[in-house]
Amino acid sequence: MVVDHSALTEAAEYEALIFFGKGKLIQLVQSVIIAIHIISMPDDELY
């Protein structure tokens, strides 16, 4: 039985790309939320 390894590898790489892409997107959103909180904070709360 011959298995097409190239197609399997491409699918795995595609899945990994989507997975890591979502992870990066979530990190970006969290960073933006944190930045907004810091910016919107009164100055006396920063120290």
Order of alpha helices (4+ residues) and beta strands (2+ residues): alpha-alpha
